[in-house]
């Protein structure tokens, strides 16, 4: 008889994160509709469905939804300058 065990918490969290990521589109910067507009549109999904996530997980989820150009601008703004 096969025994099916419950998924490990890490794999469950990864599954939930991946599922939630599919619920809203990638963010592409548009001067007329900035990040605030995009976030406000999907805030309910992020806050309610992601309520079990701590802030670092939620931040990684949001950063993963940035398009390549926006991600580059974001990282060049927050990371220390290379000398």
PyMOL Python script that loads the backbone (N, CA, C, O; Angstrom):
from pymol import cmd

cmd.read_pdbstr("""\
ATOM      1  N   UNK A   1       0.832  -1.176   0.000  1.00  0.00           N
ATOM      2  CA  UNK A   1       0.000   0.000   0.000  1.00  0.00           C
ATOM      3  C   UNK A   1       0.881   1.246   0.000  1.00  0.00           C
ATOM      4  O   UNK A   1       1.780   1.373   0.831  1.00  0.00           O
ATOM      5  N   UNK A   2       0.625   2.156  -0.924  1.00  0.00           N
ATOM      6  CA  UNK A   2       1.399   3.392  -1.006  1.00  0.00           C
ATOM      7  C   UNK A   2       0.886   4.399   0.015  1.00  0.00           C
ATOM      8  O   UNK A   2      -0.317   4.539   0.237  1.00  0.00           O
ATOM      9  N   UNK A   3       1.831   5.086   0.623  1.00  0.00           N
ATOM     10  CA  UNK A   3       1.477   6.128   1.581  1.00  0.00           C
ATOM     11  C   UNK A   3       1.800   7.470   0.942  1.00  0.00           C
ATOM     12  O   UNK A   3       2.928   7.712   0.511  1.00  0.00           O
ATOM     13  N   UNK A   4       0.810   8.326   0.889  1.00  0.00           N
ATOM     14  CA  UNK A   4       1.017   9.660   0.323  1.00  0.00           C
ATOM     15  C   UNK A   4       1.183  10.619   1.485  1.00  0.00           C
ATOM     16  O   UNK A   4       0.301  10.764   2.330  1.00  0.00           O
ATOM     17  N   UNK A   5       2.326  11.263   1.506  1.00  0.00           N
ATOM     18  CA  UNK A   5       2.572  12.203   2.594  1.00  0.00           C
ATOM     19  C   UNK A   5       2.221  13.618   2.147  1.00  0.00           C
ATOM     20  O   UNK A   5       2.168  13.923   0.955  1.00  0.00           O
ATOM     21  N   UNK A   6       1.988  14.451   3.120  1.00  0.00           N
ATOM     22  CA  UNK A   6       1.695  15.856   2.829  1.00  0.00           C
ATOM     23  C   UNK A   6       2.958  16.514   2.297  1.00  0.00           C
ATOM     24  O   UNK A   6       4.061  16.165   2.717  1.00  0.00           O
ATOM     25  N   UNK A   7       2.811  17.460   1.381  1.00  0.00           N
ATOM     26  CA  UNK A   7       3.991  18.134   0.858  1.00  0.00           C
ATOM     27  C   UNK A   7       4.723  18.889   1.964  1.00  0.00           C
ATOM     28  O   UNK A   7       4.117  19.362   2.925  1.00  0.00           O
ATOM     29  N   UNK A   8       6.018  18.986   1.804  1.00  0.00           N
ATOM     30  CA  UNK A   8       6.829  19.723   2.764  1.00  0.00           C
ATOM     31  C   UNK A   8       6.410  21.186   2.762  1.00  0.00           C
ATOM     32  O   UNK A   8       5.992  21.702   1.725  1.00  0.00           O
ATOM     33  N   UNK A   9       6.514  21.867   3.904  1.00  0.00           N
ATOM     34  CA  UNK A   9       6.096  23.273   3.961  1.00  0.00           C
ATOM     35  C   UNK A   9       6.776  24.156   2.919  1.00  0.00           C
ATOM     36  O   UNK A   9       6.140  25.050   2.361  1.00  0.00           O
ATOM     37  N   UNK A  10       8.055  23.918   2.649  1.00  0.00           N
ATOM     38  CA  UNK A  10       8.760  24.739   1.661  1.00  0.00           C
ATOM     39  C   UNK A  10       8.159  24.550   0.277  1.00  0.00           C
ATOM     40  O   UNK A  10       7.988  25.520  -0.461  1.00  0.00           O
ATOM     41  N   UNK A  11       7.834  23.301  -0.087  1.00  0.00           N
ATOM     42  CA  UNK A  11       7.264  23.071  -1.410  1.00  0.00           C
ATOM     43  C   UNK A  11       5.840  23.610  -1.488  1.00  0.00           C
ATOM     44  O   UNK A  11       5.407  24.059  -2.549  1.00  0.00           O
ATOM     45  N   UNK A  12       5.113  23.570  -0.382  1.00  0.00           N
ATOM     46  CA  UNK A  12       3.772  24.150  -0.346  1.00  0.00           C
ATOM     47  C   UNK A  12       3.851  25.655  -0.537  1.00  0.00           C
ATOM     48  O   UNK A  12       3.081  26.222  -1.313  1.00  0.00           O
ATOM     49  N   UNK A  13       4.771  26.306   0.159  1.00  0.00           N
ATOM     50  CA  UNK A  13       4.941  27.754   0.027  1.00  0.00           C
ATOM     51  C   UNK A  13       5.335  28.120  -1.393  1.00  0.00           C
ATOM     52  O   UNK A  13       4.854  29.112  -1.941  1.00  0.00           O
ATOM     53  N   UNK A  14       6.207  27.320  -1.989  1.00  0.00           N
ATOM     54  CA  UNK A  14       6.627  27.589  -3.366  1.00  0.00           C
ATOM     55  C   UNK A  14       5.446  27.433  -4.321  1.00  0.00           C
ATOM     56  O   UNK A  14       5.279  28.239  -5.236  1.00  0.00           O
ATOM     57  N   UNK A  15       4.635  26.413  -4.118  1.00  0.00           N
ATOM     58  CA  UNK A  15       3.454  26.199  -4.950  1.00  0.00           C
ATOM     59  C   UNK A  15       2.488  27.377  -4.837  1.00  0.00           C
ATOM     60  O   UNK A  15       1.985  27.873  -5.845  1.00  0.00           O
ATOM     61  N   UNK A  16       2.232  27.822  -3.611  1.00  0.00           N
ATOM     62  CA  UNK A  16       1.316  28.949  -3.394  1.00  0.00           C
ATOM     63  C   UNK A  16       1.882  30.214  -4.028  1.00  0.00           C
ATOM     64  O   UNK A  16       1.145  30.973  -4.658  1.00  0.00           O
ATOM     65  N   UNK A  17       3.176  30.448  -3.870  1.00  0.00           N
ATOM     66  CA  UNK A  17       3.810  31.625  -4.473  1.00  0.00           C
ATOM     67  C   UNK A  17       3.694  31.576  -5.984  1.00  0.00           C
ATOM     68  O   UNK A  17       3.337  32.574  -6.611  1.00  0.00           O
ATOM     69  N   UNK A  18       3.990  30.431  -6.577  1.00  0.00           N
ATOM     70  CA  UNK A  18       3.886  30.298  -8.035  1.00  0.00           C
ATOM     71  C   UNK A  18       2.447  30.477  -8.504  1.00  0.00           C
ATOM     72  O   UNK A  18       2.204  31.128  -9.520  1.00  0.00           O
ATOM     73  N   UNK A  19       1.504  29.912  -7.784  1.00  0.00           N
ATOM     74  CA  UNK A  19       0.092  30.057  -8.148  1.00  0.00           C
ATOM     75  C   UNK A  19      -0.350  31.510  -8.064  1.00  0.00           C
ATOM     76  O   UNK A  19      -1.047  32.007  -8.949  1.00  0.00           O
ATOM     77  N   UNK A  20       0.055  32.183  -7.006  1.00  0.00           N
ATOM     78  CA  UNK A  20      -0.301  33.592  -6.835  1.00  0.00           C
ATOM     79  C   UNK A  20       0.338  34.450  -7.917  1.00  0.00           C
ATOM     80  O   UNK A  20      -0.269  35.409  -8.393  1.00  0.00           O
ATOM     81  N   UNK A  21       1.545  34.112  -8.300  1.00  0.00           N
ATOM     82  CA  UNK A  21       2.249  34.858  -9.342  1.00  0.00           C
ATOM     83  C   UNK A  21       1.501  34.826 -10.669  1.00  0.00           C
ATOM     84  O   UNK A  21       1.597  35.763 -11.463  1.00  0.00           O
ATOM     85  N   UNK A  22       0.765  33.764 -10.909  1.00  0.00           N
ATOM     86  CA  UNK A  22       0.002  33.643 -12.153  1.00  0.00           C
ATOM     87  C   UNK A  22      -1.271  34.489 -12.149  1.00  0.00           C
ATOM     88  O   UNK A  22      -1.905  34.661 -13.189  1.00  0.00           O
ATOM     89  N   UNK A  23      -1.643  35.014 -10.989  1.00  0.00           N
ATOM     90  CA  UNK A  23      -2.901  35.765 -10.860  1.00  0.00           C
ATOM     91  C   UNK A  23      -2.814  37.208 -11.337  1.00  0.00           C
ATOM     92  O   UNK A  23      -3.844  37.853 -11.535  1.00  0.00           O
ATOM     93  N   UNK A  24      -1.612  37.723 -11.522  1.00  0.00           N
ATOM     94  CA  UNK A  24      -1.497  39.097 -11.990  1.00  0.00           C
ATOM     95  C   UNK A  24      -0.315  39.216 -12.944  1.00  0.00           C
ATOM     96  O   UNK A  24       0.657  38.467 -12.838  1.00  0.00           O
ATOM     97  N   UNK A  25      -0.406  40.173 -13.884  1.00  0.00           N
ATOM     98  CA  UNK A  25       0.592  40.254 -14.952  1.00  0.00           C
ATOM     99  C   UNK A  25       1.891  40.924 -14.513  1.00  0.00           C
ATOM    100  O   UNK A  25       1.988  41.528 -13.444  1.00  0.00           O
ATOM    101  N   UNK A  26       2.864  40.789 -15.375  1.00  0.00           N
ATOM    102  CA  UNK A  26       4.143  41.452 -15.182  1.00  0.00           C
ATOM    103  C   UNK A  26       3.937  42.965 -15.196  1.00  0.00           C
ATOM    104  O   UNK A  26       3.096  43.477 -15.935  1.00  0.00           O
ATOM    105  N   UNK A  27       4.712  43.675 -14.371  1.00  0.00           N
ATOM    106  CA  UNK A  27       4.642  45.132 -14.354  1.00  0.00           C
ATOM    107  C   UNK A  27       5.617  45.694 -15.379  1.00  0.00           C
ATOM    108  O   UNK A  27       6.805  45.371 -15.366  1.00  0.00           O
ATOM    109  N   UNK A  28       5.104  46.534 -16.261  1.00  0.00           N
ATOM    110  CA  UNK A  28       5.923  47.256 -17.226  1.00  0.00           C
ATOM    111  C   UNK A  28       5.726  48.735 -16.949  1.00  0.00           C
ATOM    112  O   UNK A  28       4.599  49.230 -16.947  1.00  0.00           O
ATOM    113  N   UNK A  29       6.826  49.440 -16.715  1.00  0.00           N
ATOM    114  CA  UNK A  29       6.727  50.853 -16.360  1.00  0.00           C
ATOM    115  C   UNK A  29       6.106  51.662 -17.482  1.00  0.00           C
ATOM    116  O   UNK A  29       6.471  51.532 -18.650  1.00  0.00           O
ATOM    117  N   UNK A  30       5.162  52.499 -17.096  1.00  0.00           N
ATOM    118  CA  UNK A  30       4.500  53.434 -17.997  1.00  0.00           C
ATOM    119  C   UNK A  30       4.356  54.728 -17.195  1.00  0.00           C
ATOM    120  O   UNK A  30       3.717  54.729 -16.143  1.00  0.00           O
ATOM    121  N   UNK A  31       4.945  55.837 -17.680  1.00  0.00           N
ATOM    122  CA  UNK A  31       4.904  57.084 -16.901  1.00  0.00           C
ATOM    123  C   UNK A  31       3.490  57.508 -16.491  1.00  0.00           C
ATOM    124  O   UNK A  31       3.311  58.093 -15.422  1.00  0.00           O
ATOM    125  N   UNK A  32       2.501  57.227 -17.313  1.00  0.00           N
ATOM    126  CA  UNK A  32       1.129  57.603 -16.991  1.00  0.00           C
ATOM    127  C   UNK A  32       0.464  56.676 -15.993  1.00  0.00           C
ATOM    128  O   UNK A  32      -0.475  57.072 -15.304  1.00  0.00           O
ATOM    129  N   UNK A  33       0.936  55.466 -15.913  1.00  0.00           N
ATOM    130  CA  UNK A  33       0.384  54.462 -14.997  1.00  0.00           C
ATOM    131  C   UNK A  33       1.539  53.787 -14.280  1.00  0.00           C
ATOM    132  O   UNK A  33       1.987  52.713 -14.684  1.00  0.00           O
ATOM    133  N   UNK A  34       2.011  54.404 -13.237  1.00  0.00           N
ATOM    134  CA  UNK A  34       3.175  53.899 -12.522  1.00  0.00           C
ATOM    135  C   UNK A  34       2.879  52.681 -11.672  1.00  0.00           C
ATOM    136  O   UNK A  34       1.800  52.091 -11.741  1.00  0.00           O
ATOM    137  N   UNK A  35       3.864  52.322 -10.872  1.00  0.00           N
ATOM    138  CA  UNK A  35       3.763  51.141 -10.026  1.00  0.00           C
ATOM    139  C   UNK A  35       2.581  51.234  -9.070  1.00  0.00           C
ATOM    140  O   UNK A  35       1.900  50.239  -8.822  1.00  0.00           O
ATOM    141  N   UNK A  36       2.335  52.434  -8.530  1.00  0.00           N
ATOM    142  CA  UNK A  36       1.220  52.596  -7.586  1.00  0.00           C
ATOM    143  C   UNK A  36      -0.111  52.196  -8.208  1.00  0.00           C
ATOM    144  O   UNK A  36      -0.927  51.537  -7.565  1.00  0.00           O
ATOM    145  N   UNK A  37      -0.330  52.594  -9.458  1.00  0.00           N
ATOM    146  CA  UNK A  37      -1.575  52.250 -10.148  1.00  0.00           C
ATOM    147  C   UNK A  37      -1.664  50.737 -10.326  1.00  0.00           C
ATOM    148  O   UNK A  37      -2.701  50.134 -10.050  1.00  0.00           O
ATOM    149  N   UNK A  38      -0.565  50.125 -10.793  1.00  0.00           N
ATOM    150  CA  UNK A  38      -0.520  48.677 -10.993  1.00  0.00           C
ATOM    151  C   UNK A  38      -0.751  47.950  -9.669  1.00  0.00           C
ATOM    152  O   UNK A  38      -1.565  47.030  -9.598  1.00  0.00           O
ATOM    153  N   UNK A  39      -0.034  48.364  -8.620  1.00  0.00           N
ATOM    154  CA  UNK A  39      -0.153  47.705  -7.320  1.00  0.00           C
ATOM    155  C   UNK A  39      -1.569  47.839  -6.766  1.00  0.00           C
ATOM    156  O   UNK A  39      -2.134  46.866  -6.268  1.00  0.00           O
ATOM    157  N   UNK A  40      -2.142  49.036  -6.847  1.00  0.00           N
ATOM    158  CA  UNK A  40      -3.504  49.236  -6.341  1.00  0.00           C
ATOM    159  C   UNK A  40      -4.505  48.334  -7.053  1.00  0.00           C
ATOM    160  O   UNK A  40      -5.477  47.876  -6.453  1.00  0.00           O
ATOM    161  N   UNK A  41      -4.262  48.087  -8.325  1.00  0.00           N
ATOM    162  CA  UNK A  41      -5.151  47.217  -9.094  1.00  0.00           C
ATOM    163  C   UNK A  41      -5.102  45.768  -8.590  1.00  0.00           C
ATOM    164  O   UNK A  41      -6.127  45.086  -8.568  1.00  0.00           O
ATOM    165  N   UNK A  42      -3.924  45.300  -8.190  1.00  0.00           N
ATOM    166  CA  UNK A  42      -3.734  43.902  -7.772  1.00  0.00           C
ATOM    167  C   UNK A  42      -3.513  43.736  -6.270  1.00  0.00           C
ATOM    168  O   UNK A  42      -3.231  42.634  -5.800  1.00  0.00           O
ATOM    169  N   UNK A  43      -3.640  44.820  -5.524  1.00  0.00           N
ATOM    170  CA  UNK A  43      -3.367  44.787  -4.086  1.00  0.00           C
ATOM    171  C   UNK A  43      -4.222  43.758  -3.349  1.00  0.00           C
ATOM    172  O   UNK A  43      -3.723  43.056  -2.469  1.00  0.00           O
ATOM    173  N   UNK A  44      -5.480  43.664  -3.694  1.00  0.00           N
ATOM    174  CA  UNK A  44      -6.365  42.724  -3.015  1.00  0.00           C
ATOM    175  C   UNK A  44      -5.872  41.286  -3.177  1.00  0.00           C
ATOM    176  O   UNK A  44      -5.880  40.512  -2.220  1.00  0.00           O
ATOM    177  N   UNK A  45      -5.450  40.934  -4.377  1.00  0.00           N
ATOM    178  CA  UNK A  45      -4.919  39.587  -4.620  1.00  0.00           C
ATOM    179  C   UNK A  45      -3.655  39.371  -3.803  1.00  0.00           C
ATOM    180  O   UNK A  45      -3.502  38.348  -3.136  1.00  0.00           O
ATOM    181  N   UNK A  46      -2.751  40.341  -3.860  1.00  0.00           N
ATOM    182  CA  UNK A  46      -1.460  40.218  -3.179  1.00  0.00           C
ATOM    183  C   UNK A  46      -1.651  40.127  -1.669  1.00  0.00           C
ATOM    184  O   UNK A  46      -1.045  39.279  -1.014  1.00  0.00           O
ATOM    185  N   UNK A  47      -2.487  40.994  -1.120  1.00  0.00           N
ATOM    186  CA  UNK A  47      -2.678  41.040   0.330  1.00  0.00           C
ATOM    187  C   UNK A  47      -3.525  39.881   0.859  1.00  0.00           C
ATOM    188  O   UNK A  47      -3.179  39.285   1.879  1.00  0.00           O
ATOM    189  N   UNK A  48      -4.609  39.559   0.193  1.00  0.00           N
ATOM    190  CA  UNK A  48      -5.506  38.500   0.688  1.00  0.00           C
ATOM    191  C   UNK A  48      -4.933  37.112   0.412  1.00  0.00           C
ATOM    192  O   UNK A  48      -4.788  36.301   1.327  1.00  0.00           O
ATOM    193  N   UNK A  49      -4.610  36.842  -0.854  1.00  0.00           N
ATOM    194  CA  UNK A  49      -4.113  35.511  -1.201  1.00  0.00           C
ATOM    195  C   UNK A  49      -2.694  35.287  -0.688  1.00  0.00           C
ATOM    196  O   UNK A  49      -2.281  34.147  -0.472  1.00  0.00           O
ATOM    197  N   UNK A  50      -1.959  36.361  -0.497  1.00  0.00           N
ATOM    198  CA  UNK A  50      -0.598  36.249   0.019  1.00  0.00           C
ATOM    199  C   UNK A  50      -0.502  36.552   1.498  1.00  0.00           C
ATOM    200  O   UNK A  50       0.579  36.857   2.002  1.00  0.00           O
ATOM    201  N   UNK A  51      -1.624  36.470   2.200  1.00  0.00           N
ATOM    202  CA  UNK A  51      -1.646  36.844   3.622  1.00  0.00           C
ATOM    203  C   UNK A  51      -0.771  35.945   4.494  1.00  0.00           C
ATOM    204  O   UNK A  51      -0.353  36.351   5.578  1.00  0.00           O
ATOM    205  N   UNK A  52      -0.496  34.743   4.033  1.00  0.00           N
ATOM    206  CA  UNK A  52       0.348  33.842   4.826  1.00  0.00           C
ATOM    207  C   UNK A  52       1.832  34.111   4.609  1.00  0.00           C
ATOM    208  O   UNK A  52       2.673  33.548   5.309  1.00  0.00           O
ATOM    209  N   UNK A  53       2.157  34.965   3.646  1.00  0.00           N
ATOM    210  CA  UNK A  53       3.558  35.273   3.354  1.00  0.00           C
ATOM    211  C   UNK A  53       4.073  36.351   4.298  1.00  0.00           C
ATOM    212  O   UNK A  53       3.336  37.257   4.689  1.00  0.00           O
ATOM    213  N   UNK A  54       5.344  36.241   4.657  1.00  0.00           N
ATOM    214  CA  UNK A  54       5.952  37.338   5.392  1.00  0.00           C
ATOM    215  C   UNK A  54       6.408  38.400   4.383  1.00  0.00           C
ATOM    216  O   UNK A  54       6.370  38.166   3.175  1.00  0.00           O
ATOM    217  N   UNK A  55       6.833  39.549   4.872  1.00  0.00           N
ATOM    218  CA  UNK A  55       7.180  40.664   3.984  1.00  0.00           C
ATOM    219  C   UNK A  55       8.283  40.332   2.974  1.00  0.00           C
ATOM    220  O   UNK A  55       8.159  40.714   1.810  1.00  0.00           O
ATOM    221  N   UNK A  56       9.361  39.634   3.368  1.00  0.00           N
ATOM    222  CA  UNK A  56      10.389  39.312   2.365  1.00  0.00           C
ATOM    223  C   UNK A  56       9.865  38.450   1.212  1.00  0.00           C
ATOM    224  O   UNK A  56      10.262  38.653   0.065  1.00  0.00           O
ATOM    225  N   UNK A  57       8.987  37.502   1.500  1.00  0.00           N
ATOM    226  CA  UNK A  57       8.423  36.656   0.440  1.00  0.00           C
ATOM    227  C   UNK A  57       7.542  37.498  -0.469  1.00  0.00           C
ATOM    228  O   UNK A  57       7.601  37.363  -1.691  1.00  0.00           O
ATOM    229  N   UNK A  58       6.730  38.361   0.116  1.00  0.00           N
ATOM    230  CA  UNK A  58       5.869  39.236  -0.678  1.00  0.00           C
ATOM    231  C   UNK A  58       6.712  40.177  -1.546  1.00  0.00           C
ATOM    232  O   UNK A  58       6.374  40.429  -2.702  1.00  0.00           O
ATOM    233  N   UNK A  59       7.802  40.691  -0.987  1.00  0.00           N
ATOM    234  CA  UNK A  59       8.691  41.575  -1.756  1.00  0.00           C
ATOM    235  C   UNK A  59       9.313  40.820  -2.927  1.00  0.00           C
ATOM    236  O   UNK A  59       9.379  41.352  -4.035  1.00  0.00           O
ATOM    237  N   UNK A  60       9.770  39.583  -2.698  1.00  0.00           N
ATOM    238  CA  UNK A  60      10.348  38.787  -3.790  1.00  0.00           C
ATOM    239  C   UNK A  60       9.312  38.510  -4.866  1.00  0.00           C
ATOM    240  O   UNK A  60       9.633  38.521  -6.055  1.00  0.00           O
ATOM    241  N   UNK A  61       8.073  38.261  -4.460  1.00  0.00           N
ATOM    242  CA  UNK A  61       7.000  38.038  -5.424  1.00  0.00           C
ATOM    243  C   UNK A  61       6.811  39.280  -6.295  1.00  0.00           C
ATOM    244  O   UNK A  61       6.721  39.170  -7.518  1.00  0.00           O
ATOM    245  N   UNK A  62       6.752  40.444  -5.681  1.00  0.00           N
ATOM    246  CA  UNK A  62       6.567  41.681  -6.442  1.00  0.00           C
ATOM    247  C   UNK A  62       7.746  41.953  -7.367  1.00  0.00           C
ATOM    248  O   UNK A  62       7.550  42.329  -8.523  1.00  0.00           O
ATOM    249  N   UNK A  63       8.960  41.769  -6.876  1.00  0.00           N
ATOM    250  CA  UNK A  63      10.143  41.997  -7.714  1.00  0.00           C
ATOM    251  C   UNK A  63      10.160  41.018  -8.881  1.00  0.00           C
ATOM    252  O   UNK A  63      10.607  41.371  -9.973  1.00  0.00           O
ATOM    253  N   UNK A  64       9.687  39.806  -8.673  1.00  0.00           N
ATOM    254  CA  UNK A  64       9.663  38.820  -9.762  1.00  0.00           C
ATOM    255  C   UNK A  64       8.694  39.214 -10.869  1.00  0.00           C
ATOM    256  O   UNK A  64       8.786  38.698 -11.983  1.00  0.00           O
ATOM    257  N   UNK A  65       7.769  40.120 -10.578  1.00  0.00           N
ATOM    258  CA  UNK A  65       6.787  40.552 -11.575  1.00  0.00           C
ATOM    259  C   UNK A  65       7.230  41.796 -12.350  1.00  0.00           C
ATOM    260  O   UNK A  65       6.480  42.287 -13.194  1.00  0.00           O
ATOM    261  N   UNK A  66       8.425  42.312 -12.083  1.00  0.00           N
ATOM    262  CA  UNK A  66       8.941  43.458 -12.833  1.00  0.00           C
ATOM    263  C   UNK A  66       9.489  42.991 -14.169  1.00  0.00           C
ATOM    264  O   UNK A  66      10.157  41.959 -14.238  1.00  0.00           O
ATOM    265  N   UNK A  67       9.213  43.741 -15.238  1.00  0.00           N
ATOM    266  CA  UNK A  67       9.813  43.388 -16.525  1.00  0.00           C
ATOM    267  C   UNK A  67      11.317  43.675 -16.461  1.00  0.00           C
ATOM    268  O   UNK A  67      11.786  44.291 -15.504  1.00  0.00           O
ATOM    269  N   UNK A  68      12.062  43.241 -17.455  1.00  0.00           N
ATOM    270  CA  UNK A  68      13.529  43.327 -17.427  1.00  0.00           C
ATOM    271  C   UNK A  68      14.028  44.761 -17.273  1.00  0.00           C
ATOM    272  O   UNK A  68      14.932  45.018 -16.479  1.00  0.00           O
ATOM    273  N   UNK A  69      13.450  45.693 -18.024  1.00  0.00           N
ATOM    274  CA  UNK A  69      13.902  47.088 -17.959  1.00  0.00           C
ATOM    275  C   UNK A  69      13.606  47.697 -16.590  1.00  0.00           C
ATOM    276  O   UNK A  69      14.443  48.407 -16.031  1.00  0.00           O
ATOM    277  N   UNK A  70      12.436  47.426 -16.058  1.00  0.00           N
ATOM    278  CA  UNK A  70      12.065  47.960 -14.747  1.00  0.00           C
ATOM    279  C   UNK A  70      12.917  47.329 -13.657  1.00  0.00           C
ATOM    280  O   UNK A  70      13.320  48.006 -12.712  1.00  0.00           O
ATOM    281  N   UNK A  71      13.193  46.033 -13.783  1.00  0.00           N
ATOM    282  CA  UNK A  71      14.053  45.354 -12.812  1.00  0.00           C
ATOM    283  C   UNK A  71      15.449  45.973 -12.818  1.00  0.00           C
ATOM    284  O   UNK A  71      16.037  46.186 -11.757  1.00  0.00           O
ATOM    285  N   UNK A  72      15.979  46.261 -13.995  1.00  0.00           N
ATOM    286  CA  UNK A  72      17.306  46.878 -14.100  1.00  0.00           C
ATOM    287  C   UNK A  72      17.311  48.255 -13.435  1.00  0.00           C
ATOM    288  O   UNK A  72      18.251  48.590 -12.714  1.00  0.00           O
ATOM    289  N   UNK A  73      16.282  49.044 -13.670  1.00  0.00           N
ATOM    290  CA  UNK A  73      16.189  50.366 -13.034  1.00  0.00           C
ATOM    291  C   UNK A  73      16.081  50.225 -11.523  1.00  0.00           C
ATOM    292  O   UNK A  73      16.712  50.975 -10.778  1.00  0.00           O
ATOM    293  N   UNK A  74      15.293  49.280 -11.077  1.00  0.00           N
ATOM    294  CA  UNK A  74      15.103  49.052  -9.648  1.00  0.00           C
ATOM    295  C   UNK A  74      16.418  48.653  -8.980  1.00  0.00           C
ATOM    296  O   UNK A  74      16.798  49.228  -7.960  1.00  0.00           O
ATOM    297  N   UNK A  75      17.103  47.681  -9.548  1.00  0.00           N
ATOM    298  CA  UNK A  75      18.346  47.218  -8.928  1.00  0.00           C
ATOM    299  C   UNK A  75      19.441  48.271  -8.988  1.00  0.00           C
ATOM    300  O   UNK A  75      20.248  48.368  -8.063  1.00  0.00           O
ATOM    301  N   UNK A  76      19.486  49.063 -10.057  1.00  0.00           N
ATOM    302  CA  UNK A  76      20.512  50.106 -10.117  1.00  0.00           C
ATOM    303  C   UNK A  76      20.233  51.197  -9.085  1.00  0.00           C
ATOM    304  O   UNK A  76      21.146  51.910  -8.668  1.00  0.00           O
ATOM    305  N   UNK A  77      18.986  51.322  -8.681  1.00  0.00           N
ATOM    306  CA  UNK A  77      18.619  52.320  -7.677  1.00  0.00           C
ATOM    307  C   UNK A  77      18.905  51.840  -6.255  1.00  0.00           C
ATOM    308  O   UNK A  77      19.338  52.631  -5.417  1.00  0.00           O
ATOM    309  N   UNK A  78      18.672  50.558  -5.970  1.00  0.00           N
ATOM    310  CA  UNK A  78      18.791  50.084  -4.586  1.00  0.00           C
ATOM    311  C   UNK A  78      20.135  49.446  -4.248  1.00  0.00           C
ATOM    312  O   UNK A  78      20.535  49.429  -3.084  1.00  0.00           O
ATOM    313  N   UNK A  79      20.835  48.924  -5.252  1.00  0.00           N
ATOM    314  CA  UNK A  79      22.106  48.258  -4.970  1.00  0.00           C
ATOM    315  C   UNK A  79      23.239  49.278  -4.886  1.00  0.00           C
ATOM    316  O   UNK A  79      23.186  50.320  -5.539  1.00  0.00           O
ATOM    317  N   UNK A  80      24.262  48.982  -4.087  1.00  0.00           N
ATOM    318  CA  UNK A  80      25.404  49.901  -4.010  1.00  0.00           C
ATOM    319  C   UNK A  80      26.089  50.018  -5.372  1.00  0.00           C
ATOM    320  O   UNK A  80      26.126  49.068  -6.153  1.00  0.00           O
ATOM    321  N   UNK A  81      26.620  51.188  -5.627  1.00  0.00           N
ATOM    322  CA  UNK A  81      27.343  51.420  -6.884  1.00  0.00           C
ATOM    323  C   UNK A  81      28.636  50.616  -6.876  1.00  0.00           C
ATOM    324  O   UNK A  81      29.336  50.558  -5.866  1.00  0.00           O
ATOM    325  N   UNK A  82      28.946  49.997  -8.014  1.00  0.00           N
ATOM    326  CA  UNK A  82      30.198  49.254  -8.150  1.00  0.00           C
ATOM    327  C   UNK A  82      31.308  50.256  -8.430  1.00  0.00           C
ATOM    328  O   UNK A  82      31.155  51.161  -9.250  1.00  0.00           O
ATOM    329  N   UNK A  83      32.419  50.080  -7.740  1.00  0.00           N
ATOM    330  CA  UNK A  83      33.545  51.003  -7.951  1.00  0.00           C
ATOM    331  C   UNK A  83      34.708  50.317  -8.588  1.00  0.00           C
ATOM    332  O   UNK A  83      35.736  50.945  -8.836  1.00  0.00           O
TER     333      UNK A  83
END
""", "prot")
cmd.dss("prot")
cmd.show_as("cartoon", "prot")
cmd.util.cbc("prot")
cmd.orient("prot")
